[in-house]
Amino acid sequence: MSAGYCQNPGCLTPLFEDAGDKNVHIAEMAHIVAASDTGPRADVQLSAQERGAYENLVLLCASCHTRIDKAPEHYTDSMVVGWKQSHVARIAATFGAVEYGTRQEACQAIAPALAENLAIFNEYGPDNDYRVDSESPTAAVWRRKVLSRILPNNRKILAVLDANRRHLKDNELATLEQFRQHIDDLEARHLGDSHTVGARFPADMSTILCEGANA
């Protein structure tokens, strides 16, 4: 949901940066209400589960994370929640997550992101010959492009499709949900601790909303 940027709307520092042939990850997951009873913006009434919930987390650059924890009396929990909500709304607007009047318009909105993802997959994806060599330079480029291009593109596509569900046929709604699971598993693999392959990209995504000459 951060789309790769600090969720402080006054900062927007990119959280994934190219450094030679590497992609440097500088994001820090911050607690809005402290994880402990004595931390910044602490609330002793919250359970451990509530403190670790998605709603209580915000993705920041290292500088903003330090800033909000050094001056919690200024950076209140309501302010940081507002940052997160504002950022999510801004990303949705940037991604063009609007309801279009026709299927063709919605198709055209997602086509560039789908095309870019396909080009990256064909050139660098794990189905290439390097799949037996995890230390291959091509494997490193693939991991970098997943973080910097494919994951943000996936979120853009998903946002547009969710905003235009009324244009989707029954079989396309099923494809959308398969795509949602693919996104979740891919993000868990590249951003989390999961090492499983998970749901594959559904082949029918290549023609969703787009028939005939528009495919």
ROTIKOL-71641 format. One line per 5 residues: their letters; for each residue x negated, y, z of N, C-alpha, C. Coordinates in nm, 3 decimals, decimal comma, padded with zeros to 5 digits. Atoms other than C-alpha are relative to their C-alpha. Layout:
# ROTIKOL-71641
a> X Y Z X Y Z X Y Z  ...
//
This chain:
# ROTIKOL-71641
msagy> -00,082 -00,122 00,000 00,000 00,000 00,000 -00,085 00,127 00,000  00,087 -00,118 00,003 -00,300 00,232 00,031 -00,046 00,031 -00,142  00,047 -00,013 00,138 -00,380 00,177 -00,340 -00,149 00,029 -00,008  00,144 -00,017 00,002 -00,746 00,190 -00,244 -00,049 00,135 00,047  00,038 -00,132 -00,048 -00,745 00,536 -00,084 00,033 00,014 00,149
cqnpg> -00,027 -00,031 -00,141 -00,764 00,663 00,275 00,143 00,052 00,013  -00,141 -00,035 -00,014 -00,408 00,700 00,404 00,023 00,133 00,073  -00,014 -00,138 -00,045 -00,478 01,043 00,552 00,024 00,085 -00,124  -00,030 -00,074 00,124 -00,305 01,260 00,287 -00,089 00,120 -00,022  00,092 -00,111 00,016 -00,555 01,537 00,355 -00,140 -00,044 -00,037
cltpl> 00,133 00,055 00,029 -00,848 01,307 00,275 -00,001 -00,070 -00,136  -00,009 00,078 00,124 -00,770 01,044 00,006 -00,136 -00,046 -00,053  00,130 00,054 00,041 -01,130 00,919 00,003 00,018 -00,139 -00,061  -00,006 00,136 00,055 -01,167 00,615 -00,228 -00,065 -00,099 00,096  00,049 00,098 -00,097 -01,213 00,306 -00,011 -00,083 -00,111 -00,064
fedag> 00,082 00,097 00,072 -01,382 00,094 -00,280 -00,084 00,077 -00,100  00,088 -00,079 00,084 -01,686 00,247 -00,447 -00,102 -00,089 -00,070  00,104 00,072 00,074 -01,921 00,118 -00,716 -00,137 00,047 00,047  00,138 -00,028 -00,037 -02,283 00,096 -00,605 -00,087 -00,096 -00,079  00,072 00,091 00,089 -02,483 -00,048 -00,893 00,093 -00,109 -00,048
dknvh> -00,084 00,112 00,040 -02,348 -00,394 -00,959 00,086 -00,051 00,114  -00,080 00,039 -00,115 -02,173 -00,407 -00,622 00,117 00,096 00,018  -00,112 -00,086 -00,039 -01,842 -00,271 -00,497 -00,001 00,009 00,152  00,013 -00,020 -00,145 -01,877 -00,121 -00,148 00,137 00,027 00,060  -00,129 -00,009 -00,068 -01,577 -00,159 00,084 -00,020 00,082 00,127
iaema> 00,021 -00,087 -00,116 -01,561 00,133 00,332 00,129 00,021 00,079  -00,128 -00,015 -00,070 -01,202 00,090 00,453 -00,010 -00,052 00,143  -00,011 00,045 -00,138 -01,129 00,056 00,825 00,147 -00,005 00,039  -00,137 00,014 -00,045 -00,803 -00,078 00,965 00,010 00,060 00,140  -00,012 -00,070 -00,128 -00,702 00,157 01,246 00,136 -00,029 00,064
hivaa> -00,125 00,013 -00,075 -00,441 00,110 01,517 00,059 00,140 00,021  -00,067 -00,128 -00,028 -00,188 00,391 01,541 00,016 00,014 00,151  00,001 00,012 -00,146 -00,107 00,297 01,900 -00,110 -00,099 00,034  00,121 00,077 -00,031 -00,420 00,154 02,063 00,028 -00,149 00,021  -00,010 00,144 -00,021 -00,481 -00,219 02,071 -00,012 -00,035 00,148
sdtgp> 00,016 00,023 -00,144 -00,568 -00,188 02,443 00,081 00,101 00,079  -00,078 -00,090 -00,086 -00,398 -00,019 02,737 -00,071 00,133 00,024  00,077 -00,122 -00,029 -00,675 00,243 02,761 -00,053 00,069 -00,125  00,052 -00,058 00,123 -00,746 00,318 02,395 00,078 00,123 -00,044  -00,068 -00,120 00,051 -00,640 00,622 02,188 00,147 -00,027 -00,030
radvq> -00,146 00,008 00,021 -00,262 00,679 02,183 00,058 -00,129 00,059  -00,043 00,125 -00,063 -00,213 00,384 02,419 00,145 00,007 00,045  -00,136 00,015 -00,051 00,134 00,260 02,512 00,007 -00,136 00,068  00,008 00,126 -00,074 00,129 -00,002 02,786 00,126 -00,084 -00,015  -00,124 00,074 00,013 00,487 -00,102 02,709 00,003 -00,087 -00,127
lsaqe> 00,003 00,079 00,122 00,395 -00,243 02,367 -00,066 -00,135 00,025  00,058 00,134 -00,010 00,327 -00,616 02,342 -00,121 -00,010 -00,094  00,115 00,023 00,088 00,011 -00,753 02,180 00,046 -00,020 -00,144  -00,054 00,023 00,134 00,224 -00,863 01,885 00,039 00,131 -00,067  -00,040 -00,130 00,055 00,366 -00,513 01,838 -00,122 00,085 -00,035
rgaye> 00,120 -00,080 00,025 00,019 -00,358 01,858 -00,072 -00,047 -00,126  00,066 00,054 00,118 -00,107 -00,586 01,582 00,087 -00,005 -00,122  -00,094 00,007 00,113 00,198 -00,549 01,357 -00,039 00,098 -00,109  00,030 -00,086 00,116 00,172 -00,394 01,011 00,042 00,144 00,027  -00,053 -00,134 -00,025 00,382 -00,098 01,126 -00,094 00,083 00,088
nlvll> 00,089 -00,071 -00,090 00,111 -00,009 01,381 -00,141 00,011 -00,057  00,132 -00,006 00,061 -00,180 -00,023 01,136 -00,002 00,101 -00,113  00,017 -00,095 00,109 -00,313 00,238 00,897 -00,142 -00,019 -00,054  00,130 00,020 00,064 -00,600 00,207 00,647 -00,065 00,136 -00,023  00,068 -00,129 00,006 -00,851 00,491 00,677 -00,146 -00,018 -00,041
casch> 00,146 00,000 00,017 -01,204 00,582 00,577 -00,061 00,009 00,140  00,066 00,002 -00,131 -01,461 00,563 00,857 00,009 00,135 00,070  -00,003 -00,134 -00,061 -01,461 00,941 00,911 00,135 00,030 00,064  -00,133 -00,027 -00,054 -01,084 00,969 00,956 00,033 -00,090 00,117  -00,021 00,091 -00,112 -01,076 00,662 01,180 -00,067 00,055 00,125
tridk> 00,072 -00,057 -00,114 -01,339 00,818 01,405 00,070 00,126 00,050  -00,062 -00,128 -00,036 -01,164 01,155 01,398 00,127 -00,020 00,083  -00,126 00,015 -00,072 -00,823 01,029 01,510 -00,020 -00,063 00,138  00,025 00,064 -00,129 -00,973 00,820 01,789 -00,079 00,089 00,095  00,074 -00,093 -00,085 -01,199 01,100 01,916 00,091 00,110 00,056
apehy> -00,090 -00,107 -00,044 -00,908 01,347 01,945 00,145 -00,046 -00,008  -00,137 00,053 00,008 -00,590 01,145 02,009 00,106 00,098 00,047  -00,097 -00,099 -00,045 -00,427 01,440 02,182 00,047 00,087 -00,116  -00,039 -00,076 00,120 -00,425 01,618 01,845 00,061 -00,093 -00,104  -00,049 00,097 00,098 -00,382 01,314 01,617 00,093 -00,099 00,069
tdsmv> -00,098 00,079 -00,074 -00,069 01,181 01,782 00,049 -00,118 -00,083  -00,052 00,115 00,073 00,098 00,853 01,693 00,101 00,042 -00,105  -00,101 -00,044 00,098 00,384 01,038 01,522 -00,067 00,065 -00,121  00,071 -00,061 00,111 00,135 01,236 01,311 -00,059 -00,106 -00,092  00,064 00,103 00,081 -00,051 00,924 01,197 00,104 -00,085 -00,073
vgwkq> -00,110 00,069 00,068 00,276 00,743 01,123 00,047 00,083 -00,120  -00,039 -00,088 00,110 00,370 01,045 00,913 -00,099 -00,004 -00,115  00,101 00,015 00,105 00,039 01,014 00,725 00,031 -00,123 -00,085  -00,021 00,128 00,070 00,114 00,654 00,640 00,125 00,009 -00,089  -00,124 -00,010 00,077 00,471 00,725 00,528 -00,017 00,093 -00,119
shvar> 00,023 -00,095 00,108 00,363 01,025 00,322 -00,086 -00,061 -00,109  00,089 00,063 00,097 00,086 00,825 00,157 00,074 -00,103 -00,084  -00,077 00,102 00,072 00,318 00,538 00,066 00,092 00,066 -00,102  -00,090 -00,071 00,092 00,566 00,784 -00,088 -00,078 00,061 -00,116  00,081 -00,063 00,104 00,290 00,961 -00,279 -00,050 -00,104 -00,100
iaatf> 00,047 00,105 00,089 00,150 00,637 -00,417 00,114 -00,050 -00,089  -00,115 00,044 00,078 00,499 00,529 -00,524 00,029 00,098 -00,114  -00,024 -00,102 00,102 00,543 00,858 -00,709 -00,109 -00,004 -00,107  00,111 00,005 00,094 00,198 00,832 -00,867 00,012 -00,122 -00,090  -00,013 00,123 00,076 00,269 00,476 -00,975 00,122 00,003 -00,093
gavey> -00,114 -00,009 00,090 00,583 00,594 -01,150 00,112 -00,095 00,036  -00,102 00,095 -00,044 00,815 00,376 -00,942 00,136 00,068 -00,001  -00,131 -00,065 00,017 01,130 00,538 -01,080 00,091 -00,095 -00,075  -00,098 00,082 00,072 01,447 00,386 -01,220 00,018 00,057 -00,140  -00,010 -00,044 00,138 01,445 00,406 -01,598 00,139 -00,030 -00,057
gtrqe> -00,132 00,017 00,059 01,751 00,432 -01,818 00,016 -00,125 -00,083  -00,008 00,117 00,088 01,665 00,140 -02,044 -00,109 -00,100 00,035  00,101 00,105 -00,017 01,474 -00,189 -02,039 -00,129 00,038 -00,073  00,117 -00,035 00,080 01,243 -00,055 -02,309 -00,088 00,101 00,074  00,078 -00,099 -00,074 01,141 00,245 -02,096 -00,074 -00,065 00,116
acqai> 00,064 00,069 -00,111 01,069 00,021 -01,798 -00,114 -00,089 -00,050  00,104 00,082 00,062 00,873 -00,215 -02,024 -00,123 00,084 -00,031  00,111 -00,086 00,037 00,660 00,071 -02,152 -00,075 00,053 00,123  00,064 -00,050 -00,122 00,591 00,185 -01,794 -00,100 -00,100 00,058  00,089 00,101 -00,058 00,431 -00,146 -01,693 -00,099 -00,057 -00,100
apala> 00,084 00,062 00,104 00,271 -00,241 -02,026 -00,148 00,033 00,013  00,144 -00,029 -00,009 -00,062 -00,052 -01,977 -00,069 -00,076 00,113  00,062 00,070 -00,113 -00,128 -00,206 -01,635 -00,010 -00,149 -00,027  00,005 00,142 00,035 -00,038 -00,555 -01,758 -00,112 -00,027 -00,101  00,102 00,018 00,104 -00,265 -00,511 -02,061 -00,140 00,011 00,059
enlai> 00,133 -00,015 -00,062 -00,558 -00,391 -01,850 -00,034 -00,123 00,082  00,025 00,119 -00,081 -00,522 -00,681 -01,607 -00,034 -00,121 -00,087  00,027 00,113 00,090 -00,509 -00,930 -01,895 -00,139 00,011 -00,061  00,133 -00,018 00,060 -00,820 -00,781 -02,057 -00,110 -00,033 00,101  00,099 00,030 -00,105 -01,011 -00,801 -01,727 -00,006 -00,149 00,026
fneyg> -00,003 00,145 -00,027 -00,896 -01,158 -01,666 -00,068 -00,077 -00,113  00,058 00,071 00,113 -00,992 -01,270 -02,016 -00,152 00,015 -00,005  00,143 -00,027 00,008 -01,336 -01,110 -01,992 -00,078 -00,053 00,120  00,077 00,030 -00,120 -01,431 -01,181 -01,632 00,064 -00,105 00,093  -00,077 00,085 -00,092 -01,168 -01,414 -01,478 -00,063 -00,134 00,028
pdndy> 00,059 00,126 -00,045 -01,242 -01,742 -01,300 00,018 -00,116 -00,095  -00,012 00,106 00,099 -01,134 -01,947 -01,603 -00,116 00,000 -00,098  00,117 -00,006 00,088 -01,457 -01,843 -01,778 -00,104 -00,104 00,044  00,100 00,105 -00,022 -01,768 -02,064 -01,790 -00,071 00,012 00,134  00,076 -00,017 -00,124 -01,918 -01,914 -01,473 00,068 -00,063 00,122
rvdse> -00,077 00,047 -00,115 -01,653 -02,081 -01,252 -00,076 -00,104 00,083  00,078 00,099 -00,075 -01,905 -02,348 -01,152 -00,119 00,064 00,070  00,112 -00,072 -00,062 -02,153 -02,081 -01,037 00,052 00,123 00,071  -00,058 -00,110 -00,077 -02,017 -01,863 -00,758 -00,095 00,118 00,016  00,098 -00,108 -00,012 -02,341 -01,658 -00,759 -00,024 00,071 -00,133
sptaa> 00,017 -00,062 00,131 -02,307 -01,561 -01,125 00,030 00,150 00,007  -00,030 -00,144 00,005 -02,325 -01,184 -01,196 00,142 00,027 -00,049  -00,136 -00,018 00,051 -01,997 -01,223 -01,387 00,102 -00,020 00,112  -00,090 00,022 -00,113 -01,832 -01,360 -01,072 00,007 00,124 00,089  00,004 -00,122 -00,081 -01,943 -01,048 -00,883 00,079 00,112 -00,067
vwrrk> -00,077 -00,102 00,072 -01,798 -00,823 -01,155 00,148 -00,028 00,012  -00,140 00,039 -00,015 -01,470 -01,016 -01,137 00,053 00,042 00,137  -00,046 -00,037 -00,135 -01,445 -00,967 -00,760 00,014 00,151 00,013  -00,007 -00,146 -00,007 -01,518 -00,596 -00,798 00,122 00,054 -00,074  -00,112 -00,049 00,080 -01,257 -00,546 -01,069 00,134 -00,043 00,058
vlsri> -00,123 00,038 -00,070 -00,995 -00,740 -00,872 00,035 00,107 00,103  -00,024 -00,098 -00,105 -01,036 -00,490 -00,588 00,032 00,138 -00,057  -00,013 -00,138 00,046 -01,068 -00,172 -00,791 00,108 00,021 -00,105  -00,095 -00,017 00,109 -00,829 -00,240 -01,082 00,122 -00,091 00,010  -00,112 00,094 00,009 -00,617 -00,556 -01,065 00,097 00,016 00,117
lpnnr> -00,092 -00,012 -00,113 -00,478 -00,521 -00,712 00,083 00,129 -00,005  -00,083 -00,120 00,015 -00,373 -00,155 -00,758 00,098 -00,010 -00,117  -00,091 00,017 00,113 -00,227 -00,240 -01,101 00,117 -00,089 00,036  -00,109 00,090 -00,042 -00,029 -00,527 -00,950 00,103 00,074 00,083  -00,093 -00,076 -00,084 00,122 -00,292 -00,692 00,081 00,099 -00,083
kilav> -00,073 -00,092 00,089 00,215 -00,044 -00,964 00,109 -00,076 -00,075  -00,096 00,080 00,076 00,384 -00,313 -01,172 00,116 -00,043 00,090  -00,103 00,046 -00,093 00,569 -00,450 -00,869 00,093 00,113 00,039  -00,083 -00,114 -00,039 00,690 -00,105 -00,766 00,098 00,038 -00,110  -00,088 -00,035 00,112 00,829 -00,032 -01,113 00,109 -00,106 -00,016
ldanr> -00,099 00,106 00,017 01,000 -00,371 -01,137 00,104 00,003 00,112  -00,095 -00,007 -00,111 01,157 -00,337 -00,791 00,096 00,117 -00,018  -00,086 -00,117 00,022 01,289 00,007 -00,886 00,096 -00,020 -00,117  -00,082 00,022 00,120 01,441 -00,137 -01,205 00,061 -00,139 -00,003  -00,056 00,135 -00,009 01,591 -00,463 -01,083 00,130 -00,013 -00,081
rhlkd> -00,129 00,009 00,071 01,924 -00,378 -01,249 -00,019 -00,033 -00,148  00,027 00,032 00,140 01,757 -00,417 -01,589 -00,047 -00,144 -00,020  00,057 00,134 00,012 01,623 -00,766 -01,512 00,108 -00,106 -00,014  -00,087 00,115 00,015 01,794 -01,083 -01,628 -00,029 -00,099 00,114  00,016 00,095 -00,111 01,836 -01,375 -01,387 -00,136 -00,069 -00,003
nelat> 00,129 00,069 00,009 01,529 -01,557 -01,516 -00,115 00,095 00,028  00,104 -00,099 -00,027 01,328 -01,234 -01,493 -00,007 00,033 00,148  00,001 -00,020 -00,145 01,432 -01,185 -01,132 -00,079 -00,111 00,067  00,077 00,112 -00,054 01,291 -01,531 -01,061 -00,149 00,020 -00,027  00,140 -00,027 00,034 00,969 -01,435 -01,242 -00,057 00,109 00,090
leqfr> 00,043 -00,108 -00,089 00,949 -01,116 -01,035 -00,039 -00,054 00,137  00,031 00,054 -00,132 00,960 -01,314 -00,711 -00,125 -00,089 -00,004  00,123 00,078 00,015 00,690 -01,551 -00,841 -00,122 00,094 -00,005  00,107 -00,100 00,009 00,479 -01,245 -00,924 -00,029 00,059 00,138  00,018 -00,054 -00,134 00,536 -01,109 -00,572 -00,085 -00,096 00,086
qhidd> 00,077 00,098 -00,076 00,402 -01,433 -00,423 -00,145 -00,006 -00,050  00,135 -00,004 00,057 00,105 -01,422 -00,660 -00,078 00,117 00,057  00,066 -00,118 -00,055 00,023 -01,069 -00,541 -00,040 -00,024 00,145  00,027 00,024 -00,142 00,048 -01,171 -00,176 -00,119 -00,094 00,018  00,109 00,098 -00,013 -00,182 -01,471 -00,223 -00,133 00,056 -00,051
learh> 00,123 -00,058 00,054 -00,433 -01,278 -00,437 -00,059 00,102 00,098  00,048 -00,097 -00,097 -00,453 -00,997 -00,180 -00,056 -00,070 00,124  00,049 00,075 -00,116 -00,493 -01,249 00,102 -00,138 -00,058 -00,029  00,128 00,060 00,036 -00,780 -01,410 -00,086 -00,112 00,104 -00,007  00,105 -00,099 00,023 -00,967 -01,091 -00,173 -00,011 00,106 00,109
lgdsh> 00,004 -00,100 -00,105 -00,878 -00,867 00,121 00,007 -00,061 00,140  -00,017 00,064 -00,130 -00,810 -01,116 00,399 -00,095 -00,116 00,020  00,085 00,113 -00,037 -00,943 -01,444 00,533 00,039 -00,129 -00,073  -00,045 00,121 00,068 -00,760 -01,687 00,303 -00,099 -00,041 -00,109  00,089 00,052 00,104 -00,975 -01,910 00,083 00,074 -00,093 -00,096
tvgar> -00,080 00,083 00,089 -00,689 -02,091 -00,090 00,029 00,075 -00,130  -00,027 -00,062 00,130 -00,607 -02,028 -00,455 00,135 00,070 00,000  -00,132 -00,061 -00,009 -00,236 -01,962 -00,393 00,076 -00,003 -00,131  -00,088 -00,001 00,117 00,035 -01,886 -00,647 -00,071 00,064 -00,120  00,061 -00,054 00,121 -00,087 -01,832 -01,003 00,088 00,107 -00,063
fpadm> -00,073 -00,103 00,073 00,013 -01,540 -01,222 00,103 -00,068 -00,090  -00,104 00,065 00,083 00,350 -01,638 -01,380 -00,010 00,042 -00,145  00,019 -00,028 00,142 00,316 -01,667 -01,757 00,110 00,090 -00,056  -00,112 -00,078 00,053 00,660 -01,509 -01,813 -00,012 00,149 00,031  00,021 -00,142 -00,025 00,530 -01,178 -01,672 -00,043 00,072 -00,127
stilc> 00,050 -00,065 00,122 00,377 -01,112 -02,014 00,113 00,054 -00,088  -00,113 -00,046 00,082 00,725 -01,064 -02,164 00,115 00,055 00,084  -00,109 -00,050 -00,083 00,929 -00,939 -01,868 00,044 00,138 -00,049  -00,060 -00,124 00,050 01,161 -00,657 -01,983 -00,027 00,027 -00,148  00,047 -00,034 00,135 01,000 -00,674 -02,326 00,029 -00,114 -00,096
egana> -00,036 00,103 00,097 01,160 -00,873 -02,608 -00,055 00,033 -00,137  00,034 -00,016 00,141 01,053 -00,929 -02,966 -00,121 00,086 -00,024  00,112 -00,086 00,040 00,839 -00,652 -03,106 -00,058 00,075 00,117  00,049 -00,073 -00,116 00,809 -00,492 -02,762 -00,087 -00,086 00,089  00,075 00,089 -00,088 00,640 -00,798 -02,608 -00,150 00,021 -00,017
//
